[in-house]
Amino acid sequence: MLATMITHRHERGSMPKPVIGHVLHRLALAGAEVLAAELARKLGDRYRFVFLCLDETEPGSVTPVDAAPRSMADQMRDEGFAIEAMGRRPGIDCSVARRLGRAARKHGIDLLHAHQYTPFFYAALSRWMPGGFRGHILFTEHGRHYPDSRKVSHLLANRLLLGRRDRVTAVGQFIRQALAENEGIDLHRIDVIHNGIPAPAPGSVTENAPAQRREARKRMGVDRHDLVLIQVARFHPVKDHETAIHAFAFVAQQVPRAKLVLVGEGELMEQARRQVEQLELGGRVIFMGVRNDVNELLPGADLFLLSSLSEGISVTLLEAMAAGLAICATRVGGNPEVVDHGRNGLLSPRRDPRNLADNIITLLTDPHLRAAMGAAGLRRLKRYFNQQTMHRAYDDLYTQMLARRT
C-alpha cells in the first residue's frame, strides 16, 4: 500500500523524484554499464539517476561510422546525467568510500544500485564512514571472475557489509549459485533478473533483410557469397580469442568461403593479430575495432561466435538472437541459460578449438538448420530476455526498497 501511495504521488508530481545512484567500475561499452545506462533512460520519468564511477571514465574509442568517436560517458552527460569519478587507487582505497558518501549527500541519493562486487563493496563500506551513505543498497552481480573461488575474506566481509534491508540480484541462475557458494550470501536472498534487450518488432528481422544484409556486408568488407562468423567481445583473457582463432583455422580448411569478423579492442588484440599471421589466415580474419553500429553489422553475418572461458548473461548473445542468428558458444557460466543446445545454437567445452570448429562447420554448411536455430533464438529472446520485463522487475525493486526506507 505504501509503495502504491509513493508511486501515485510521484506521478502527480507532488514529490521530487527519488534519486538512484548507479555505482560502477567505469562508464564503458560493456554489459553492466549498458544495462545501467538503459535503466536510467527508460525509468527517467520515475527516478533521477546519477552515475558514480570508481575509476576514470574511458575516453572515446569507438570506431566512427558517420560521426566522431564519443565515449559512453560523453553520451550520458549530453543526455543530462550527472557523472562522478571516485578516482580509485590500487588496492583497497577507503577514500573511495568517503567520496561515495559525499557524492550521495551532494546529489541527494536515496538508493545505491551497485553493479558487480567491487562497487558493492565500496558502496557498503561507505555506510561505515563518518558522513557516509545511510540508505539501502541494491547489489546486482553481472558476472564472475575466472577461475571463481570461495574467499574467506569475502565471506566475513559480506556478513558485515550486506544490510538486513539490502537486496541482491543476479543476472542468471549460474551467477545466483556462485554468489551463494563463493560469497556466502543466503540463496533465498538472491533474486534472478535476467538481462534483457528490446525485442524486435514483428517482421522487423525479415523486413528489408536483403538491403540490411548488403549494407552490413559492405561495412564488414566481405563478399555476398562469403559465410561470415562474427564475434563481438573485448580482447581480454576471459574472452579467449585464441581458441576462437584456432577453431577458425580448422573451419577455414573445410569451408573455403568462411570469414571471421572480430569486433572489439583490448590488451590482447595485437597478440590475436600475430596468431592470425602465424596461422596464415590473413584476409580471412577481419579486425573491426570497437564499433557503435554492432546491431547494423549483425544482419550481415551467418553465425555468431563466443569463445569465452566464463560469462554471465551475455548481452552480445542476446543481440545475436535479436538479429535471428544461430550461435556457437562455449558451455560456460550463463551461456547454457541463453543458448539451448541443439535448438538455437550449439555449445562446446571451453578451450576446445576442435569441438568448436566442428559445431561451426555443422552450422555453416547447413543453411536450413541455421535458419531454424535463428528463429528459435528469436522466440527464446522474446520469452525470457525481454528488456521491458527486466526494467519492470528493477522498477518494482526500487519501489519496494524506497518504501522501506520511508
N, C-alpha and C positions, 0 to 999 in steps of 0.2 A: 504493500500500500504506500509506504513512504517513498519507495523508488518511483512509483507511478506519479505521486504528487510532485516530486522533483522534476520528472520529465515534463509534466504539464506546465510547470512554472517556467522552465526554460523555453518551451515552445511559445508561451505567451510573451516572453521577453521581459518578465518582471525581475529576473535574476540574471547576473552575468554568467557567461558560460563557464563551466568548470575547466580548469587548466590541467592538461595531461603533459607530463614531461617524458618524452622518449629518451631513454638512456642507451647509447650505442657506442661501439668502438669508434666508428667514424662514419661520415656520410660518403658512401661509395656505392657503385653499381654492384651490389651483392644481395643475396636473398633477404636477410633480416632487414637491411636498410630499405630495400624496395618495398617490403611489406609495411614497415613503419611509415614510409612516405605516403603510400596509398591509403593507409588508415587515416592519416592526417587530412588528406584531400577529401576522402569520401565522408568522413564524420565531422568535417569542419563546421557544419551547421549546428552541431550539438556540443562540440567542445573546442577549446582553443589549445593548440599543440605547440610545444617548444621542444627543440632538439638539443640534447646535452651530449656532446661527443667527448669521450675520454681522450682521444688522440686528435691531432690536427686533421681537418677535413682534407680530402685529396684534391689536388689540382685537376683541372680539366684535362683528360687524356683520351677522350672519345674521338675516334676517327670521324672527321667531319663528313657529312653527306651533302647537305645543302647549306650548312651553317658552320660557324666557327665552333671549335671544341668548347664545351662548357661542363663544369663539374656538376655533380648532383647537388652539392651544397649551394652553388650559384643558382641552380634552378629553384631550389626550395626558398632561398632568400628572395628571388624575384617574385615568387608566389606569396610572399608576405610572412613567411615563418621565421621565428627567431631561432638562431643557432648559437650555442655557446660551446667553445672548445675548452676542455679542462686541462689540457697541457700535461698529460700523464708522463711521468718519468719512469725509467726501467725499474723493475722490482715492485714491491708494494709501496705505493705512494699515497700516504694518508692525507696529503694536502688536497688530493683529488676529492676525497670525501668532504672536506671542508668547503671546497669550491662548489661542489654539488649543492650543499646546504645553502650557500649564499645565493646561488642561481635560483634555487627553489623559492627563496624568500623574495628575490628580485622580481620574479615573474608570477608570484602568487600561485605556485603549482600545488594542486590538490592531490594528485596521484602520480606516482612514478611508474612508468612501464619500462622495465629493464629487459633488453633483448640480449640474451646469452649470459653465461655465468659471470664473467668478469664485470660487466656493467651492473649485474645484480649485486655482486659483492660490494662494489663501491657505493651503490645506492643504499644498501642496508647498513654499511659502515657509517654512512653519513648520519644515521639516527643516533649513533653513539658519540657524536661530536657536539661540543657546545654550539648552540645555534644551528644545529643540523636539521635535516628534514624530519618532520614529525608525522607524516601521513603514512598511508599504506602503500605497498609495492606489489605490482603485478610482474612476476618473473616469467618470461617466455623463453624456453630453450629451443633453438633452431637446429642445432647440430651438435656433434660430439667430436672431440679430438680423436685422431687415430695414431697409435692404439689408445683405446679408452681404458682407464683403470680406476680402481677404488682407492681413494686417498684418505688416510685417517685425518689429516689436517682439514680436509673439506667436511668430513663427517662431523667433526667437533665444531667447526666454524658455523656450519649450517644450522646447528641447534640454537646458536645464539643469534644468527642473522635473520632467519626466517620468522617473521612475526606471526602471532596466532591468527590475525585477520588478513595477512598477506595471502595472495593466490598464486598458483603455479600452473602454467600451461605448457604443453609440449606440442610440436607441430605434427607428431606422429606417434604411433604406438611404440615403435622401437626407441624413440627418444624418451618416452614416458618410462619405459622399463629401465633405461640407462640411468635416468635421474634417481629412480628408486634404489637400484643396485649400487651405483657408484657415488651418489651424493647423499644417500641415507634419507631421502625425502619420502615420507609416507605415500605409498602408491595411491591411496584414496584421496590425497590432497591434490593430485595432478590430473587436470583435465586435458583432453586432447582436442585441439582446434587445428584441423588440417589447413595447411597453406592453400590458398585459392587464387585463381586469376579470373578475369572476366571471361565468361563462356561466349563463344562466337554466336552471333545471331543466326537463326535458322537459314540455311542456304548460303551463308557467307563464305564457308570454306570452299564450296564448289563454284559459287557465282564469280565470274570473271577469272576463274582459276588459270586458264591458259595465258592471259595477259599478265597476271601476277607472277606466274612461273617464268615467263620470258624476261620480265624486268628483274626478278631476283637472280636469275642465272647471268644476266648481263652484269649485275653488280658483283657477283662472285667470280666472274671471268671464266665460266665453264660453258661447254658446248651443249646444245639442246639434246644431244644423244648420250651425254655422259650420265653415269649413275653416281649420284652425289651423296656422300656421307657428310654430315655436319656435326661437329662437337662444339658446344658453347661452354667454356669454362676457363677460369684463370689458370695460368701456368704455375701451379703450386704442387708440391709433392703429393698432397692428398688426392688431386685430380688424376694423377698417374698417366700423363700423356705418353710416357714411354711405352706403356702397354698398348695404348691406342695405336701408336705409330707402328709398333711391331706387328700388331694384328693386321693393320692395313697392308704391310709388306706381303703377308700371306695372301690377302684379298687381291692385291694388285697382280699376283701371278695367275689367279684364276679368272678374274673379271677385268679384261683389258680396258673397258671404258670407265672403270671406277675412279673417282676423285675424292679426296678427303679435304674438307674445308674446316679450318680451326679458327674459331673466333675467341679472342681474349688476349690478355697480356699477362706478364708476371715474371717472377725471378728465374723460372726455368725455360723461358721462351727461346733463348739462344741455344741452350742445350738441346731442345727439341729440333731446332733448325739443323744443328750438327748431326743429329741422329738421322734426319731425313736425307742429308747428303751422304752419310755413310751407307745407308740402305739403297742409295741410288733411286730415290723416289722424287727427285726434282721434277717439277712440272705437274706432278700428280697430287702433291700436298700444297694447299694454299693457306698461307697465314694472313688473316684479315685484321688482326689487332682488335682493340675494343671498339664496338660499334653501337650506335644509338638507333639502328634500324634492324635489329635481330628479327623482330616479328615480320619484317618485309623480306628478309632473307630466307626464312624457313620454308615458304611455299616453293622455293626453287630446289629444295633437297628431296631426295628419295627415301632417306633413312636418317634417324637421329642416333647419335652415339654418345655414351657416357661411360668412361672407364674408371671411375673414382674408386678409391680404397675405402671411403666412408662417405655417407650422405645423410642429410635429414630428409625433408620432403623437398626435393629439388624443384625450384621454380622453372628452371630450364626444361626439365622433363614435362612439366605441365604446359609450358608454351609449345613444346613439340606436339603434344597431344592436341592442343587447340588448333594447330596447323594441319591436323589429320595425318601425322607421320607415325609410322611404326617405329619401335625403339629397340636398340640393342644396348644393354647396360649391364653393370656388374650387380651381382646379388649381395648387396651390402646395405646396411643401415635401413633407411626408409624406402629404398628403391622397390622392394617387393610389395610395398603398400601402394605404390603408384603403377608399377608395371606388373600386370597379372600374366605370368609366364605362359606363353602359348596363345594368349588372347589379344593383347595389344602390344606385345613385344616379346623378346627373348632375353633371358638373363644368363650371365656367365659368372664363374668364380672370379674373385679378384686376382689380378696378376697372372692371368691365364690367356696369353695372346692367341694361342691356337684355338681354344674353345670360342673365344670372342670372334675370331676370324670365321670359324665355321658358321656361327649364327649370322654374321653379316652376309656371308655368301649365300646362305639359305634364303635370306630375305631379298637381297639384291637380284637374285636370279628367279624370283617368283613374284611378278608384279601383282597377281591376284591376291596372294597371301598378304603382301604389303598393304594393299588397299583395304582388305578385310580387317587387318590389325589397326590400321589408321582410323577406320570408322569406329571400331570397338573402343579405341583410346578416347575418342571424342565423347562417346557416350559415358565412359567412366569419369572423364573430367567433369562433365555436367552434373553427374550424380554425387560425386564425393569431394571435388576440389573446386567448388564454385566460390568465387570471391564474395558474392553477396551473402552467402551463408557464413563465410568466415567473418566478414565485417559485422554481421548481426550478432555473432557469438561474442566478439570483443566488446561491442557496444553494451550487450547485456552484462558482461563482467564489470565494465566501467560503472554502469548504473548501480549494480549491487554494491560495489566497493565504496563508491561515493555516498550511497545511502547509509552504509555502516558508519562511515566517518561522521556524517551529520548526526 
